[in-house]
């Protein structure tokens, strides 16, 4: 297991190299999730001496005040032989064999980051030490907690250090190494105080007591070391460090370790604790514990990495691509962004996105309403008509018809239409501008570049302004064209006075009387109305052609032309991205590189059962005889069929000749529970499961559960339908894997069986299971020893079966019956529609039956009612089809009985079909959306039948000639109507 710590070392180094060292972020960082040991202690608590004792080398800077001002990630690597050496990650090609030079480099690298001030930094220094005298271990040395700021330090230094320490030890995967001096009151220990705040139960804290040899005479630390003064989950460890005199004399660390062992072995107070005291024991304990924590956290780390990669890729996609460096790349990038915007704008116009319908509203409502509001009556009042007619005649009154007067009246009236026409142009222009702003806001890439966003918005609006002006000219020209050339045909068709019985010998002045002028006004008004009707159609065409079509075709053309003339500096100014966005993209990209690096190098393949088939094969070779009690340990390993399931579980099983099935399920385990369920249909509801776990006290638990529903309250402990044998079930834990074993007593050999596998990470409370973290369902062939897809396959088949039955029996067949009942007056169309509809409904219903039979053969559900009624409905529909082909002639005597049979069998088919759909939704545990949908469909059909029935009866009551049969028929054949010629039956 030594490679587990090496694994974390590599990942930590990669994290730091690529900028991920636990900085604040909305997204989780891999650094924060890696198991680590953080060394916490106050100034002068002996923290540095403890680390040097574990390493066996004098290598840490010393001095007064705050010496450790950056986290030091100390990675210890045990080598078999050779000279000890050290390496810094920031100096990868340099080996340090002189540890005094290591001390100097730590101080120098700290100053490079923080300057020669006494500030602190959260960026860690990575130091690897390779030695035959160390254990594989990784420690993070944090700045010592202090109570006051000294000269040269800001007043906030106390809080800054505490915040940094807290940011490390708050992480749930962090092991806290709390260093406290024995010659001070433990109640005043800074390390114990802060560790208690983040780990109140002491589940992650190792207590280390230093300076035991410096305690006052007559006092000792036995109560603390035995856990009586302050109890932690793990035993306290005492160490004896070198004294300052030893340090000044450069006493060898090997000799110091020997003196430490002798001190505990020879001291009467500590002799009984000597076997678990000292820095050597501390290193071994920490190394072993860290290995266990890493192993237990590997599944969670795998899940985190996969999830975080998706989140990082999504966030990077949202932030957009980085900016190209060359001018050509910048130009291409700008044009691509503009094309995305242009496409979104077109989608709004084409109806793919909302907004384009507002333009039609202008043409359909606003323009006609505005033209209706034009007061042509005022313009054609008697006085105005007389005025224009006489003015047009001049000194010579018109001889036959006042043509010039007509023209002036028409021109003055048509001129008022320009207002609504121009208003329509402006309204469409405003809508197009609104769609431009919508498209701008929906173009994610433009959010990345504010300057480009402004330029694109301006360019698009300027293009629309130009199109608006062209559209305005074209639209007003349409009105001018109507004024410039009148439709002569309209006036030629007008009746003349003589045709109306008028007297052509009347005086010319009589033609200015009110009746004559009123007639002129009415004629002009008729002509104006005709022109308005024409313009109501032609104005929208002009606007669409000049504005909408052009906006779709060439909105950004002018901008593209101008873009090609810009220099590199101008292009760069358009892509002037927010520096904060650039920095965030770089940070996220580096973090993504770390995760991809971990995956590509398969760093988690070292964990047993972590997910590879190879590891699954190795797990199958595990000897169960040393883990499980009899009779499970008595079964030969060769008899057990072993298979890896879902990359997480390993399932072993064996069926004996007497029908006893032995099942052993194993999985990676940290906390929580692991279970295997046996289902009737591949779904969780209705299945029985065996669930095993270890409680907080480490006691094994296993119990059968009945899964009555999908919520926790519906999972019933101590219940189930599994035929357990009299042999007690067993649970074991070995090498971070849990083993759940039990036996079933079967009446017949178990073949293909739906199985559900699930696990949860929280402990069951009072035997009540917490919600599962993940689950899967498969089919296990216990004879062939193979698996196949489970619940997803069943779920898809169920949905297909339900949808086909709903469409065939619940929708199409009722529609065919409604057609036959209420639309027979449309003869012979009703007959063809009825026949075709019923055949289609039968085919879809038959397909539902076929899928249902396949589903039944797969899962063998216990649904006799649903299955029986389904077969009955199928038989009825087949009888209806046969009856169609055996239909007697219309004049045959038995035709009346055939009609009666056909209609009543149809009614039964629809009735039982509806009942079976309801039974199917219950048997298949369909969701509320299915039930609501079918309820809505039934309500719709019933409402349509009620309305049509009322209309039908009203029509029959009011008609004495039409005699429509009242039978509700699936395929009724109309009898000859009385007093009417009987039509030939060839079309029926």
Secondary structure as the mmCIF struct_conf table of DSSP 4:
data_model
#
loop_
_struct_conf.conf_type_id
_struct_conf.id
_struct_conf.beg_label_comp_id
_struct_conf.beg_label_asym_id
_struct_conf.beg_label_seq_id
_struct_conf.end_label_comp_id
_struct_conf.end_label_asym_id
_struct_conf.end_label_seq_id
HELX_RH_AL_P HELX_RH_AL_P1 UNK A 2 UNK A 17
TURN_TY1_P TURN_TY1_P1 UNK A 18 UNK A 19
BEND BEND1 UNK A 21 UNK A 22
BEND BEND2 UNK A 26 UNK A 27
HELX_RH_AL_P HELX_RH_AL_P2 UNK A 30 UNK A 33
BEND BEND3 UNK A 34 UNK A 34
STRN STRN1 UNK A 36 UNK A 41
STRN STRN2 UNK A 42 UNK A 42
TURN_TY1_P TURN_TY1_P2 UNK A 43 UNK A 44
BEND BEND4 UNK A 45 UNK A 46
HELX_RH_AL_P HELX_RH_AL_P3 UNK A 47 UNK A 55
TURN_TY1_P TURN_TY1_P3 UNK A 56 UNK A 56
BEND BEND5 UNK A 57 UNK A 57
BEND BEND6 UNK A 60 UNK A 60
BEND BEND7 UNK A 64 UNK A 65
STRN STRN3 UNK A 70 UNK A 78
BEND BEND8 UNK A 80 UNK A 82
STRN STRN4 UNK A 85 UNK A 88
TURN_TY1_P TURN_TY1_P4 UNK A 89 UNK A 90
STRN STRN5 UNK A 91 UNK A 96
HELX_RH_AL_P HELX_RH_AL_P4 UNK A 99 UNK A 114
TURN_TY1_P TURN_TY1_P5 UNK A 115 UNK A 116
BEND BEND9 UNK A 117 UNK A 118
STRN STRN6 UNK A 121 UNK A 131
TURN_TY1_P TURN_TY1_P6 UNK A 132 UNK A 133
BEND BEND10 UNK A 134 UNK A 134
BEND BEND11 UNK A 136 UNK A 136
STRN STRN7 UNK A 137 UNK A 141
HELX_LH_PP_P HELX_LH_PP_P1 UNK A 142 UNK A 144
STRN STRN8 UNK A 145 UNK A 145
BEND BEND12 UNK A 147 UNK A 148
TURN_TY1_P TURN_TY1_P7 UNK A 151 UNK A 152
BEND BEND13 UNK A 153 UNK A 153
TURN_TY1_P TURN_TY1_P8 UNK A 155 UNK A 156
HELX_RH_AL_P HELX_RH_AL_P5 UNK A 157 UNK A 169
TURN_TY1_P TURN_TY1_P9 UNK A 170 UNK A 170
BEND BEND14 UNK A 171 UNK A 171
TURN_TY1_P TURN_TY1_P10 UNK A 172 UNK A 173
STRN STRN9 UNK A 174 UNK A 181
TURN_TY1_P TURN_TY1_P11 UNK A 182 UNK A 183
BEND BEND15 UNK A 184 UNK A 184
HELX_RH_3T_P HELX_RH_3T_P1 UNK A 186 UNK A 188
HELX_RH_AL_P HELX_RH_AL_P6 UNK A 190 UNK A 198
TURN_TY1_P TURN_TY1_P12 UNK A 200 UNK A 201
BEND BEND16 UNK A 203 UNK A 204
STRN STRN10 UNK A 205 UNK A 210
HELX_RH_3T_P HELX_RH_3T_P2 UNK A 212 UNK A 214
BEND BEND17 UNK A 215 UNK A 215
HELX_LH_PP_P HELX_LH_PP_P2 UNK A 216 UNK A 216
TURN_TY1_P TURN_TY1_P13 UNK A 217 UNK A 218
HELX_RH_AL_P HELX_RH_AL_P7 UNK A 222 UNK A 225
TURN_TY1_P TURN_TY1_P14 UNK A 226 UNK A 227
BEND BEND18 UNK A 228 UNK A 230
BEND BEND19 UNK A 233 UNK A 234
STRN STRN11 UNK A 237 UNK A 238
HELX_LH_PP_P HELX_LH_PP_P3 UNK A 241 UNK A 243
HELX_RH_AL_P HELX_RH_AL_P8 UNK A 244 UNK A 248
TURN_TY1_P TURN_TY1_P15 UNK A 249 UNK A 250
HELX_RH_AL_P HELX_RH_AL_P9 UNK A 253 UNK A 266
TURN_TY1_P TURN_TY1_P16 UNK A 268 UNK A 270
HELX_RH_3T_P HELX_RH_3T_P3 UNK A 271 UNK A 276
BEND BEND20 UNK A 278 UNK A 278
HELX_RH_AL_P HELX_RH_AL_P10 UNK A 279 UNK A 319
HELX_LH_PP_P HELX_LH_PP_P4 UNK A 321 UNK A 324
BEND BEND21 UNK A 325 UNK A 326
HELX_RH_AL_P HELX_RH_AL_P11 UNK A 327 UNK A 350
TURN_TY1_P TURN_TY1_P17 UNK A 351 UNK A 351
BEND BEND22 UNK A 352 UNK A 353
TURN_TY1_P TURN_TY1_P18 UNK A 354 UNK A 356
HELX_RH_AL_P HELX_RH_AL_P12 UNK A 357 UNK A 361
HELX_RH_PI_P HELX_RH_PI_P1 UNK A 362 UNK A 366
HELX_RH_AL_P HELX_RH_AL_P13 UNK A 367 UNK A 372
TURN_TY1_P TURN_TY1_P19 UNK A 373 UNK A 373
HELX_RH_AL_P HELX_RH_AL_P14 UNK A 376 UNK A 379
TURN_TY1_P TURN_TY1_P20 UNK A 380 UNK A 380
HELX_RH_AL_P HELX_RH_AL_P15 UNK A 382 UNK A 393
TURN_TY1_P TURN_TY1_P21 UNK A 394 UNK A 395
BEND BEND23 UNK A 396 UNK A 396
BEND BEND24 UNK A 399 UNK A 400
HELX_RH_AL_P HELX_RH_AL_P16 UNK A 403 UNK A 414
TURN_TY1_P TURN_TY1_P22 UNK A 415 UNK A 416
HELX_RH_AL_P HELX_RH_AL_P17 UNK A 417 UNK A 442
HELX_RH_AL_P HELX_RH_AL_P18 UNK A 444 UNK A 447
TURN_TY1_P TURN_TY1_P23 UNK A 448 UNK A 448
HELX_RH_AL_P HELX_RH_AL_P19 UNK A 450 UNK A 484
BEND BEND25 UNK A 485 UNK A 485
HELX_RH_AL_P HELX_RH_AL_P20 UNK A 488 UNK A 492
TURN_TY1_P TURN_TY1_P24 UNK A 493 UNK A 493
BEND BEND26 UNK A 494 UNK A 494
HELX_LH_PP_P HELX_LH_PP_P5 UNK A 495 UNK A 496
TURN_TY1_P TURN_TY1_P25 UNK A 497 UNK A 501
TURN_TY1_P TURN_TY1_P26 UNK A 504 UNK A 505
BEND BEND27 UNK A 506 UNK A 506
HELX_RH_3T_P HELX_RH_3T_P4 UNK A 508 UNK A 512
BEND BEND28 UNK A 513 UNK A 513
HELX_RH_AL_P HELX_RH_AL_P21 UNK A 514 UNK A 543
HELX_RH_PI_P HELX_RH_PI_P2 UNK A 544 UNK A 548
HELX_RH_AL_P HELX_RH_AL_P22 UNK A 549 UNK A 554
TURN_TY1_P TURN_TY1_P27 UNK A 555 UNK A 556
HELX_RH_AL_P HELX_RH_AL_P23 UNK A 557 UNK A 563
TURN_TY1_P TURN_TY1_P28 UNK A 564 UNK A 565
HELX_RH_AL_P HELX_RH_AL_P24 UNK A 568 UNK A 574
TURN_TY1_P TURN_TY1_P29 UNK A 575 UNK A 575
HELX_RH_AL_P HELX_RH_AL_P25 UNK A 579 UNK A 600
TURN_TY1_P TURN_TY1_P30 UNK A 601 UNK A 602
HELX_RH_3T_P HELX_RH_3T_P5 UNK A 603 UNK A 606
BEND BEND29 UNK A 607 UNK A 607
TURN_TY1_P TURN_TY1_P31 UNK A 608 UNK A 609
BEND BEND30 UNK A 610 UNK A 611
HELX_RH_AL_P HELX_RH_AL_P26 UNK A 613 UNK A 620
TURN_TY1_P TURN_TY1_P32 UNK A 621 UNK A 621
BEND BEND31 UNK A 622 UNK A 622
HELX_RH_3T_P HELX_RH_3T_P6 UNK A 624 UNK A 626
TURN_TY1_P TURN_TY1_P33 UNK A 627 UNK A 627
BEND BEND32 UNK A 628 UNK A 628
TURN_TY1_P TURN_TY1_P34 UNK A 630 UNK A 631
HELX_RH_3T_P HELX_RH_3T_P7 UNK A 632 UNK A 634
BEND BEND33 UNK A 635 UNK A 635
TURN_TY1_P TURN_TY1_P35 UNK A 637 UNK A 639
BEND BEND34 UNK A 640 UNK A 640
STRN STRN12 UNK A 641 UNK A 645
TURN_TY1_P TURN_TY1_P36 UNK A 646 UNK A 648
STRN STRN13 UNK A 649 UNK A 655
TURN_TY1_P TURN_TY1_P37 UNK A 657 UNK A 658
BEND BEND35 UNK A 659 UNK A 659
STRN STRN14 UNK A 660 UNK A 668
BEND BEND36 UNK A 670 UNK A 672
STRN STRN15 UNK A 673 UNK A 678
BEND BEND37 UNK A 680 UNK A 684
TURN_TY1_P TURN_TY1_P38 UNK A 685 UNK A 686
STRN STRN16 UNK A 688 UNK A 694
TURN_TY1_P TURN_TY1_P39 UNK A 696 UNK A 697
BEND BEND38 UNK A 698 UNK A 698
STRN STRN17 UNK A 700 UNK A 707
BEND BEND39 UNK A 709 UNK A 711
HELX_RH_3T_P HELX_RH_3T_P8 UNK A 712 UNK A 714
STRN STRN18 UNK A 715 UNK A 717
TURN_TY1_P TURN_TY1_P40 UNK A 718 UNK A 718
STRN STRN19 UNK A 724 UNK A 724
BEND BEND40 UNK A 726 UNK A 727
HELX_LH_PP_P HELX_LH_PP_P6 UNK A 728 UNK A 729
STRN STRN20 UNK A 730 UNK A 734
TURN_TY1_P TURN_TY1_P41 UNK A 735 UNK A 736
STRN STRN21 UNK A 737 UNK A 745
BEND BEND41 UNK A 747 UNK A 748
STRN STRN22 UNK A 752 UNK A 760
BEND BEND42 UNK A 761 UNK A 762
STRN STRN23 UNK A 765 UNK A 765
TURN_TY1_P TURN_TY1_P42 UNK A 766 UNK A 767
STRN STRN24 UNK A 768 UNK A 768
HELX_LH_PP_P HELX_LH_PP_P7 UNK A 769 UNK A 772
BEND BEND43 UNK A 773 UNK A 773
STRN STRN25 UNK A 774 UNK A 781
TURN_TY1_P TURN_TY1_P43 UNK A 782 UNK A 785
STRN STRN26 UNK A 786 UNK A 789
HELX_RH_AL_P HELX_RH_AL_P27 UNK A 791 UNK A 807
HELX_RH_PI_P HELX_RH_PI_P3 UNK A 808 UNK A 812
HELX_RH_AL_P HELX_RH_AL_P28 UNK A 813 UNK A 822
TURN_TY1_P TURN_TY1_P44 UNK A 824 UNK A 825
BEND BEND44 UNK A 826 UNK A 826
TURN_TY1_P TURN_TY1_P45 UNK A 827 UNK A 828
HELX_RH_AL_P HELX_RH_AL_P29 UNK A 829 UNK A 859
HELX_RH_AL_P HELX_RH_AL_P30 UNK A 864 UNK A 885
TURN_TY1_P TURN_TY1_P46 UNK A 886 UNK A 886
HELX_LH_PP_P HELX_LH_PP_P8 UNK A 887 UNK A 889
TURN_TY1_P TURN_TY1_P47 UNK A 890 UNK A 891
BEND BEND45 UNK A 892 UNK A 892
TURN_TY1_P TURN_TY1_P48 UNK A 893 UNK A 894
HELX_RH_AL_P HELX_RH_AL_P31 UNK A 895 UNK A 923
TURN_TY1_P TURN_TY1_P49 UNK A 924 UNK A 925
HELX_RH_AL_P HELX_RH_AL_P32 UNK A 928 UNK A 958
BEND BEND46 UNK A 960 UNK A 961
BEND BEND47 UNK A 970 UNK A 971
HELX_LH_PP_P HELX_LH_PP_P9 UNK A 974 UNK A 977
TURN_TY1_P TURN_TY1_P50 UNK A 978 UNK A 979
BEND BEND48 UNK A 980 UNK A 980
HELX_LH_PP_P HELX_LH_PP_P10 UNK A 981 UNK A 984
HELX_RH_3T_P HELX_RH_3T_P9 UNK A 985 UNK A 987
#
